[in-house]
Amino acid sequence: MFKPSATTAMLSIMTMAAVLSLGTVAVRAAEDVTEDQILRALSPDKKPLTRGLSAGPQTSPGLNDEQAKFVQSIRGRATRSLSSAEREEIATIVQDRPKIDLEINFDYNSADISAKSLASVQALGRALVNPELKGSTFVVAGHTDAAGGEDYNQGLSERRADAIKRYLVDKYGINGTDLVTVGYGKSKLKDPGHPMAEVNRRVQVVNMENKTTASK
């Protein structure tokens, strides 16, 4: 009968420890964003709990009359109906507003939300119906990496932004006019130095107009 040597036993223990250690890292890496993290990132008066999340400035300056008029004109608009000039205007307005980038995966070559990303989308839904945010106007912007042509990526980013909106409306009863969906394709890479990086494939949510000033 084979009896393991002390060296063999020690190697086995070290191997098991390594596996357990790797398992812990994997769990932490796969940890989903929480409702509280999203709430803090999108609330102007709260400090974000980022810890690896990408959150924008937490100041929320009021819209001027021209901007407010523009926001009202795009509420309820179909994503594909936005012109390139309107998309750029949205990008300009949201620059200094509370925002968060969410890594939401979709099935390959489709706008179907992957099962592993549902928890993050659900956390987003719970945050947006929280009394602190409910009734505000949010931008849901879809972004892709640099793979593929511009027209293809533009359409894909729009469909994916629409998919998030449909889920939030259907599952959480959020007013569709409170969600402005826009697609940017590969035109606004988060990491231009690595155009194919996964970080570029994201959905950005921005608190565009606080509920205290939003016109219902």
C-alpha positions, 0 to 999 in steps of 0.5 A: 500500500502506497504511503505518501511521504512528508514532502508529498503531503506538504505539497498536497496541503500547499496545493489545496491552500492555493486553490482555496486562495484562488477561489477567494480571489475569484469570488471577490472579482465576480462580486456584483455592484450593490444597490447602495454603491449605485445609490451613492454614485448617483446621489449628488449629496452622497460620497460614492463607495467606489472600490473598483467601480468607476463613478463620476463627479458627485456635484450636480449643478442645475441645468440652465434654461436651454439645457432643461428645454433640451432634456424635456425634448428628448424624454420619451424619444426612441433611442434610434431617433436621436441625431449625432448632434443630440447624442453629443449634446447629451454627452456634454450635459452629463459630463459633470453630473453624478454617474456610474459605469456598470459592467453589464455583459450581454450574450454574444452579438446580441442585446440579451442581458447575460444571466451573470449580469442580472444581479447588477441590473437588479441592483440598478433597478432597486436604486432607481426606485429608491425615494432618494432617486425616484422621479429623476431623469437618468441617461442610460448610455450603451458603449462597445469596444472597438471591434467591428464597424462603426454602424454595427457598433452604434446599432448594438449599443442602442439595442443594449441601452434599450434592453436595460430600459425595458428591463427596468420598466418591466420589472421595477415600474420605472416611468419610461420617460425618466430613462433617456437611452442613447448609444455611442458605439465605439466613439467614446472608449473608456480606455482608448489605449486598449480599444479592445479591452472589456472595460470599454463594453459598458453601460453608463448611468447618469443622473441627468436631472434631479427629481426636484427640478425635473418637470413631470 
